Amino acid sequence: LTGQLERVYEAVKDGRWLTLNGIAVLTGDAGKQASISAQLRNLRKSRFGAWDIRKRRVGNVFEYTCAGKQSENDGQERLF
């Protein structure tokens, strides 16, 4: 992983739930929520690690986290 993709992974890999804005603050990518959202989708692809990126709605905001590798979580509901 390199660049913004790596920064986004580093922000969500510990299992904390974060909003796109929260990820942007942690990564230094303020104002780039659309590209952060795209990077979260990329992290689910096998060529970028096949991470189990989950999404939940809290009020009017979505939060995201990484729950490990997709293969480690087979049989569990994916939210994203």
Long-range contacts (C-beta under 8 A, 24 or more apart in sequence): 1-48, 1-49, 4-29, 4-32, 4-35, 4-36, 4-39, 5-39, 5-42, 5-43, 5-48, 8-36, 8-39, 8-40, 8-43, 9-43, 9-49, 9-51, 9-66, 12-40, 12-53, 12-64, 12-65, 12-66, 13-66, 14-66, 15-65, 15-66, 15-67, 16-65, 17-56, 17-58, 17-63, 17-64, 17-65, 18-63, 18-64, 18-65, 19-61, 19-62, 19-63, 19-64, 20-62, 20-64, 22-63, 23-64, 40-64, 40-80, 44-70, 44-80, 52-78, 53-80, 54-78, 54-79, 54-80, 55-79, 55-80
